[in-house]
């Protein structure tokens, strides 16, 4: 082997050793960097909202919009050409069934067909009227009806005879009623079929035909039970409800609960939680300043913030774990509906 070939081989070996040395240093630095980065990423502060269970009554219901209409009304007309001989009533008079309203020269007498109120008198004594001319109109303003539309998703839960409440939008008066009839021949709007239900309403005060109302049909009700704000619940992927309770060592534990009646805002707790117990829900996760700097540099954003929607306060802890759910994936509890009242809950 020539002297030149030996020198070239030695140079290649020295170069290879240098490359391997540099690579080893890079691997060590990379590993150290990853460890440091992981520790920085795992450092954050978690803020918890607190919710306290109470005892109360909770119910859910279906609500529909409708408007009031007359059940009984009648307009009386002249049977032939004649002269008005007597007018026995005035606008606003209350009349009984069979009571006389108007007498004509041809001998015909108009009498009320039902109890009601005179809504309009169109003639005076001595007027000449033609056949078919309007004489007087009466209506029953105390016994009204309301028609409301029920879509195909709810019609199975609306039955004839089911109790309901009718609330006048303008006056906020509430009247008790029940579903009188249902027209099962649908009137479709788009891709949804609607059916018309009717309820009779006995009203009083300044409530008149044409006014808008809300018809409420109650469903489930739980009386004097443990209730909790729905926001305090978390759910597993299997839809199992759970809450976080604090143990004596001030760490949180996951406790499964059995839920019952819910109105979307509050929920009945059948087991797993007692009245006056406090539970915790992750409200906000804040990274430290150095971690936030790295997150901004590398586009890392791991958490979403959630507003406090009620509870007795917040509490902060420093965590060094990867997430606040002990490694599990959680779904937020559903929301919607009205807030209960009375004893910490309500209808």
Residue pairs with C-beta under 8 A, 6 or more apart in sequence:
37 294
40 290
40 291
40 294
41 291
41 294
41 295
41 300
42 320
42 321
42 322
43 287
43 288
43 291
43 318
43 320
44 285
44 286
44 287
44 288
44 291
44 303
44 318
44 319
45 285
45 286
45 287
45 288
45 316
45 317
45 318
45 319
46 282
46 284
46 285
46 316
46 317
46 319
46 324
47 282
47 283
47 284
47 285
47 286
47 314
47 315
47 316
48 244
48 252
48 280
48 281
48 282
48 283
48 314
48 315
48 316
48 317
49 231
49 232
49 280
49 281
49 282
49 283
49 308
49 309
49 310
49 311
49 314
50 278
50 279
50 280
50 281
50 311
50 312
50 313
50 314
50 315
51 228
51 229
51 231
51 232
51 278
51 279
51 280
51 281
51 310
51 311
51 312
52 276
52 277
52 278
52 279
52 311
52 312
53 226
53 227
53 228
53 269
53 273
53 274
53 275
53 276
53 277
53 278
53 279
54 226
54 227
54 228
54 275
54 276
54 343
54 344
54 345
55 224
55 225
55 226
55 227
55 275
55 343
55 344
55 345
56 224
56 225
56 227
56 266
56 340
56 342
56 343
56 344
56 345
56 346
57 221
57 222
57 223
57 224
57 225
57 340
57 342
57 343
57 345
57 346
57 347
58 221
58 222
58 225
58 227
58 261
58 262
58 263
58 266
58 267
58 268
58 340
58 345
58 346
58 347
59 218
59 219
59 220
59 221
59 222
59 261
59 263
59 340
59 347
60 218
60 219
60 220
60 261
60 262
60 263
60 264
60 337
61 216
61 217
61 218
61 219
61 263
61 347
62 154
62 157
62 158
62 216
62 217
62 219
63 214
63 215
63 216
63 217
64 148
64 149
64 150
64 197
64 214
64 215
64 216
64 217
65 148
65 149
65 212
65 213
65 214
65 215
66 146
66 147
66 148
66 149
66 212
66 213
66 214
66 215
67 146
67 147
67 210
67 211
67 212
67 213
68 144
68 145
68 146
68 168
68 201
68 203
68 207
68 208
68 209
68 210
68 211
68 213
69 144
69 145
69 146
69 147
69 209
69 210
70 139
70 140
70 141
70 144
70 145
70 209
71 140
71 143
71 144
71 145
71 200
72 113
72 114
72 116
72 139
72 140
72 143
73 116
73 119
73 137
73 138
73 139
73 140
74 112
74 113
74 114
74 137
74 138
74 139
75 134
75 136
75 137
76 101
76 102
76 110
76 134
76 135
76 136
76 137
76 138
77 131
77 132
77 133
77 134
77 135
78 104
78 108
78 129
78 130
78 131
78 132
78 133
78 135
79 104
79 106
79 108
79 131
80 106
80 108
80 131
81 106
81 128
81 129
81 130
81 131
82 104
82 105
82 106
82 108
82 128
82 129
83 104
83 105
83 126
83 127
83 128
83 129
84 102
84 103
84 104
84 105
84 123
84 124
84 125
84 126
84 127
84 128
84 129
84 135
85 103
85 104
85 105
85 125
86 100
86 102
86 103
86 125
87 101
87 102
87 121
87 123
87 124
87 125
87 136
88 99
88 100
88 101
88 102
88 103
89 95
89 99
89 101
89 118
89 121
89 136
90 118
90 121
91 118
91 119
91 120
91 121
92 117
92 118
93 117
93 118
94 115
94 116
94 117
94 118
95 101
95 112
95 115
95 116
95 117
95 118
95 138
96 112
96 115
97 112
97 113
97 114
97 115
98 111
98 112
99 111
99 112
100 109
100 110
100 111
101 109
101 110
101 111
101 112
101 118
101 135
101 136
101 138
102 109
102 110
102 123
102 135
102 136
103 109
103 110
104 129
110 135
110 136
112 138
114 138
114 140
115 140
116 138
116 139
116 140
116 141
117 138
117 139
117 140
117 141
118 136
118 137
118 138
119 137
119 138
119 139
120 134
120 136
120 137
121 135
121 136
122 133
122 134
122 135
122 136
122 137
123 129
123 133
123 135
123 136
129 135
139 209
141 203
141 208
141 209
142 202
142 203
142 204
143 200
143 201
143 202
143 203
144 200
144 201
144 202
144 203
144 207
144 209
145 180
145 198
145 199
145 200
145 201
146 166
146 177
146 198
146 199
146 201
146 213
146 215
147 196
147 197
147 198
148 196
148 197
148 198
148 199
148 215
149 187
149 194
149 195
149 196
149 197
150 158
150 182
150 194
150 195
150 196
150 197
151 192
151 193
151 194
151 195
152 186
152 192
152 193
152 194
152 195
153 192
155 182
155 184
155 195
157 217
157 219
158 179
158 182
158 197
158 217
159 179
159 182
160 179
160 180
160 181
160 182
161 178
161 179
162 178
162 179
162 217
163 176
163 177
163 178
163 217
163 218
164 177
164 178
164 179
164 199
164 215
164 216
164 217
164 218
165 174
165 175
165 176
165 177
165 215
165 216
166 174
166 175
166 176
166 177
166 199
166 201
166 213
166 214
166 215
166 216
167 173
167 174
167 175
167 213
167 214
167 216
168 174
168 175
168 203
168 207
168 211
168 212
168 213
169 211
169 212
169 213
169 214
170 211
170 212
171 205
171 206
171 207
171 211
173 203
173 204
173 205
173 207
175 201
175 202
175 203
177 199
177 200
177 201
177 202
177 215
178 199
178 200
179 197
179 198
179 199
179 217
180 198
180 199
180 200
181 197
181 198
182 195
182 196
182 197
182 198
183 195
183 196
183 197
183 198
184 195
185 195
186 193
186 194
186 195
187 193
187 194
187 195
187 196
188 194
199 215
201 213
218 347
220 261
221 261
221 347
222 260
222 261
222 268
224 343
225 260
225 261
225 268
225 269
225 270
225 345
226 268
226 269
226 270
226 273
226 274
226 275
227 266
227 267
227 268
227 269
227 340
227 344
227 345
228 243
228 266
228 267
228 269
228 273
228 279
229 265
229 266
229 267
229 309
229 310
229 311
230 262
230 264
230 265
230 266
230 267
230 333
230 334
230 335
231 281
231 309
231 310
231 333
231 335
232 243
232 279
232 281
232 311
232 333
233 241
233 242
233 243
233 257
233 259
233 267
233 333
234 241
234 242
234 243
234 244
234 281
234 325
234 330
234 331
234 332
234 333
235 241
235 242
235 330
235 331
235 332
235 333
236 242
236 328
236 329
236 330
236 331
237 329
237 331
239 331
240 256
241 256
241 257
241 258
241 259
241 333
242 254
242 255
242 256
242 257
242 272
243 254
243 255
243 257
243 272
243 273
243 279
243 280
243 281
244 252
244 253
244 254
244 255
244 279
244 280
244 281
245 252
245 253
245 255
245 277
245 278
245 279
245 280
246 252
246 253
246 278
246 280
247 253
250 317
252 280
254 326
255 272
255 273
256 272
257 269
257 270
257 271
257 272
257 273
258 269
258 270
258 271
258 272
259 267
259 268
259 269
259 270
260 267
260 268
260 269
260 270
261 267
261 268
262 268
262 337
263 337
263 338
263 340
264 334
264 335
264 336
264 337
264 338
265 335
265 336
265 337
265 338
265 339
265 340
266 339
266 340
266 345
267 333
273 279
278 312
280 315
281 311
282 306
282 324
282 325
283 305
283 306
283 307
283 308
283 314
284 303
284 305
284 306
285 302
285 303
285 305
285 324
287 295
294 300
295 301
308 314
339 346
340 346
340 347
341 347
